[in-house]
Amino acid sequence: MKFNRQTTLRAQASVAGVGVHSGLPVTLTLGPAPVDAGFIFVRTGLEGSDREVQATAEQVIATDFATVLGDRSGPLVSTAEHVLAALRGMGVDNATIEIDGPEVPIMDGSAAAFIAAIDQAGVVTQPAQRRLIQVLKPISVKIGDSFGEIRPHASGFRVEVEIDFTNPVIGQQSYAFDLNPEGFRREVGRARTFGLMGDVARLWSAGYALGASFDNTVVFDDERLLNTEGLRYADECARHKVLDVIGDLSLAGLPLLGAYRSVRGGHKLNHAVLTALLADRTAWRVVEGEAVRRTTRPVGEVGRGIVGGRIAAAYGPDVS
């Protein structure tokens, strides 16, 4: 990651598809945003006026099968993680995400379509220093047999993922990635969401996966991969988990200087670790990119700073 100035999009760019869980058609438009705005979802198509929701951890209202953002009136945007991963992964700091339905379109199950939209819109530098959240001490959370930890890592943001499925086709996989735009585009951004055929009936009965298909989901049964075109990477499942982590932890509101490790994790664990980090005001500080570039000991105020355009609140971990 380059520690330099903030960025936004030069113009607007749109994608259209269906929601993987809702099955509803939706159009999403990425666009510019001012300095320090962070990522702002603008929900259109509602009765009355449009509604905005900041893409920050405090706006997360559900993490069961996707990351859902909302406000006191209820959910506004579901399955936010892939577009957020694309923005953070491609080095964008500030953007509006206009969406005319309740769920971000799944596209091909990866972040590739959002990367293409970012390329189409163009990324431009803004006249303000990039600000980052520097992790100062390890923070860990355990939920059942899942474990997540974020720890100091001065040279950028690193993700280490381990998955362990009883399904023999997926099995155990691990993948580590140091975030940078070209690496994200090449190694992580094209990794697709995945699932087990045996879980489909359960998901349908719970109102999920109504838009899932072989065109947007990598599907396994107990003996083989069911998608005829095969995998994009031998460890595509682990890489997609890295993609989800980048999207979920973008909800810190600023880029992270730290290393995140996830073992048998998912959206719930990612959110729990992030909220636990932000709740501990001795565990992080906000630093400017120029200070990080000049020295390995950047100056900043411990546990105090503007996150996503607002003063960071003390969040409590949700490990339910």
N, C-alpha and C positions, 0 to 999 in steps of 0.2 A: 504494500500500500504506500502510495506517495503522500507525504504529509505536506500539503500545500494549501491552495485556496479552495473555497467552496465551489461547487458546481451545480448547475441546473440544466434543463433541456432548452435547446434553442427554439423549438417549435412544438406543435402538437403532433401526436401520432396515435392511431386507433387500431384496436384488434377486436374481433367479434367471434363469439363461440357460445358454448353452453356451460352451465355450472355442473361440475362433476357430481355434486350431491343433489342440487335442486333440479337439474335437467332443464332449467329455463334458459332461453336465449338471452344474451347480454352483450353490450358493447362497452368497452373500456377505452378511455382516452387518456394518455399520458401528456402532461404539459408542464410549462415552466412554473416556478414558484420563487418568491423573493428569498434573499439571504436569511438564514436562520429559521426558515419555515418548516424544514423537515419534510416528511411525507404526509400529505393531506388527502384523504379520500373525500370526494364530493359525490354524495348519493343523490342522483336525479331520478325522475320517474315516480316520485312520491306525490301523494295528495298534498296540496299546499306548496310550500317552498322547498328548495333543495336543502339537504342537511350535510354538514361537514363533520368528520371525525378525524382527529389526529392519530396517526399510526404510532402510538406509544403503548407501553405495557399496561398503563392504568386503564386503557380503553378496551382491553381484552375481556370479553364476557364469556367465552367458551373455548375449550381446547380439546374436545373429545375426539373428533376425526379431522379437524382443521382448525386454524386460528380464526376466530370470529371477533370482529370489532363492533362496538356499539356505544350507546350512551344510556341515560336513565330511561329513555323511552323504549329501549330494546335493541336488538341486533340491527346493524346497518350493512355490514359487509362481511361475507364469509369467505373462507379459503383465500386469505390475503397473502399467505406466505410466499407464493411463487413470484408474484409481481414485485413484492418487497425485496425478495432475494435478488431479482434482476437489477433493481435500482441500486441496492447496496453493492452488489457484486460488480457492477459496471462503473462504480465510483461516482454515482450521482448522490448529492447531498440533499437537494431540495426539489420537490416535484409535487404537482397535483395529479390525482388519480381519479378521474371522473368516471362514474359507473352508473348505468341505468337499470341495474337489476340487483338482487340481493347477494349475488355471489360472483367472484372473479371468474372469468371463463377459464376452463381447464386447458384449452387448446390441445397440445399433444401430450399433456401430462408433465411437461418440463417447463423451464423458463425461456426456451428458445424463441418463442413468438414475442415475448416481452423484450428480449435482447434485440431482436430485429426492429421492434418499434422504437427502442432507444437509439439504435443506429440511424433509423429514418429521421427521428426528431433532431438528433445531434446533441452533443454535450458541450456546454460552454462554461468557462471560468467566470466566477463572480468576484467582486471587489471586497472580499472579506476572508480572513483566515479560516481554514477548516478547524473545527473544534472536535475533540475526541474525548471519550471516556476512558481513562487509564485505570485498569484494574490494579489495585495495590496489594491485595492479599487473596489467598484462595477462598472461594465460597463454594460449598457443595450441598447437594440435596439428594436424598434417597427416597424413592417411591417404589415400594415393593422390591422387585429385583432389578429396578432401573436406577442408574446412578448418573448424576451430572455434576460437573465441577468447572468453574471458571477460575483461572489463575493468572498472575502477572505474565506478560509477554511483551517486551518493549518494542519489538520490531514489526508489529502489525497485529492482524487478527488471524488466529490459527484455529482450525476445527479438526478434532480427532473423533471419529465415530466408530463404534463397534456395535454390530448387530448380531443377534443369535436367535434364529428361528428354528422351531422344532421341525418345520417343513424342510425336508432333506434337500430340495432343489435350491432353496435360498441358503440355509445353513448359517454358518458363521462368516462374516465379512468385516473388514475394517478398511478405513480410508482416512488419510490425513491430508489437509489442504491449507496452504497459506494463501489468504485472500489477495487476489490481484485481478484486474479486469480481464486480461488476456487468458489467464489460467481459468478464470470462472467461465468465460465463453467456451473454452476448449474442453475443459475437464469436468465441469460440474453442471453448467447451465443446461445441457441437453439430457441430463439424467431424469427419467420419467418416474412418476408415482407408480406404486405397485400394490398388488393385493392378492389374496388367496381366493380361489373360486369357492371354496367351502364357506367363506364368510359372506358371500353375496346375499343369501337369503336373510341372514341376520341384519345386514346393513339396510336392505330394502325395507324390512319390517320396522326399522328404527327411523325410516325416512331419509336415509343416506344413499349415496351412490346411484341415484336415479338417472344421472347423465353419464355414468361410466360405460366405457366400451373398450374394445381392443384397439381403437384408434387413439385413446388417451390414457390407457392404464396397462401396465405390464402385469399379466395375470399368470399365476402358477396354480397347478393342482399338486397332488402329493407325489407326482412322478415326473412332471416335465413343465417347461414353459409352454404356454398355449398360444402366444403371439407368433404368427407364422414368420414375421420378419426378423425374429430373434432379438437379442440384446444389443444395445449400443456400446456397452462396456461389460466386461465379465463381472465386475462388481457394481453394476448399475444401481442396485438397491442401496448399498452403502453410500454411494455418491449422491443419490437422491436425498438420503437422510442429511447429508452435509448441506445440500441445497435448502432443505427445510430449516436447518439450524440458522443459516445465514439470514433467511427471511424472518424467522421468529425473533432472533436476537437483534435485528434491525430496529425492533420496537424499544430498544434502549433510547432511541431518539437521536443518537449521535453514533458515529463509527466507534467501535471498541478497539482498545489496545489491550489484548489479552488472548489467552488460549482457552478454548472450551473443549471439554471432553465429555462425550455422551456414551453410555453403555446401556444398550437395550432401551433407548430413549424414544421420545416422540414430542409432539407439541406441548403436552402437559408438563413434561419434565423441563423442556426448554424454557417455558414461561415461568416455572417455579424457580429455576436457577437465576433467571434474569431478575425476577422480583425480589429474591433473597439478596442478590447483589445490591440492587438499588436501595433496599431497606437498610443496609448497613452503611452508614455514612462515613465509616472509617475505611471502607473497602474500595473506594474509587475517588477520582477527582477529574475535573474537566480541565483539559490542557489544549493549547493552541498548536496547530500543525507546525508553525514556524519554530516554536520552542522544542518540539519533538525532533525536528530536523537538525537543530543546532546542537542538541545535547541529549545524552541518554538519561538525564535527570530533569525532565521538563517541570516547569513551575506551574502550580495550579492550586486551587483551594480544595482540600480534602472534603469529599462528600457534599460539595456545594457548587452549583452551577446551573446554567440554563440547559435543559434537555428538551429537544423538540420544540424550541421556542418558548418554553416555560420553565420556571424554577422546579427542579426535580422534587417530587413528593417522596415521602417515606412509605414505600410499598411493603406490604407483608406477604410472605410466601404463601402460595396456594398449593398445598400438597395433597389435596383431597382426591 
